[in-house]
Amino acid sequence: MFRRRDRIVWSVMAVLLLLMGIVIGSRMPAVRAGPTATPTPRPLSTRADIATALQEQLVAIYEKAGPSVVHIRNQRTVVDFFGQIIPQGGTGTGFVYDVQGHIVTNYHVVEGARALDVTLADGRTFSASLVGSDPVNDLAVIRIRTNEPLPPPLPLADSAQLRVGQIVLAIGNPFGLEQTLTMGIVSALGRVIQSPENNRFIGEVIQTDAAINPGNSGGPLLDLQGRVIGVNTQIISPSGASAGIGFAVSANTVARVVPVLIARGAYPHPWLGVQVVELNPQLTALLEQAGMKVPVTRGLLILETVTNGPAARAGLRAPDRVVRVGNSRVPVGGDIIVRINDTPVSTFQDLTVYLETKTRSGETVTVTVVRDGKEQAIRVRLGTQPR
């Protein structure tokens, strides 16, 4: 009986204490929470204002840049299986580069053109002529000649200042649908992609998830100031449509190449004048079995120097003998290129991208090679890639 009464007393006391806590808690002043507390949500109007401001900025960029983006129609002929000439057409995009009527686009947009027509955003159509092209960087310049007023040129940005995550806009003519605007971000920088010219690469490429589709090629990729940061050129897609992986030739490549195309019609690509093969464990083992000292694991073995080419004139060495190792014939005695200036190179892609983006035809570079097991620096005056 005593134990039961004690349990009743303690239960009543617990209820009273609970009620007292609730009353006291309701009368206490509010205390600001510490750092781990959930932050007070922003007022909806603040977020709405930000969204509205961004929206107005996108509209303003489109309205300002859109008139300078053009639709290009390429009329060309191809030869079919039976040798008959068949007319064929293609479309792409370009943008006004200067007040002289020069328009920048991709090389593959105008490749093989028999005639080029350019339609402006206001519906006017003009014939255009090819001024210059650069298949290596997939760039071309065409020109409209008219006394009529043309839209203003689009300014180029310094693409070296880009950062991953920046908002970007693409204007183009996907699937022939003119003046289409898409938005995304810079997904990656410094990509290297295959060039339209065989065995060549385009460096300094911008990757974006802004929707790019067939017909967008040659159109501008813009920043939020309406400046061109790149020229849309390729996509990766199993279906042939946008899969969120698009590439643009950087504005700095445009700034380097386009003025030369306007002045000379072609861009002189720096040339070392060598044929090389990449070192790998199997090749290294064969070379060492053939009696050649190979103290490096990465580099480019010179297989041939072009007669009277830059490398040959500078004294770079190709193999001077062939040694049989088992069933293999191993070229021995050639230099192994390990650096250009202070930049390591271990693949053909490394070599071509460095020469293309960091040097000029006629410039002298320092080529570091491994010869007879020791490093040696050799000065080479670069030539111009034969066309």
Summary of the structure (lengths in Angstrom):
residues: 387
radius of gyration: 31.8
end to end distance: 110.3
largest distance: 116.5
contacts: 1183
relative contact order: 0.10
helix: 26%
strand: 37%
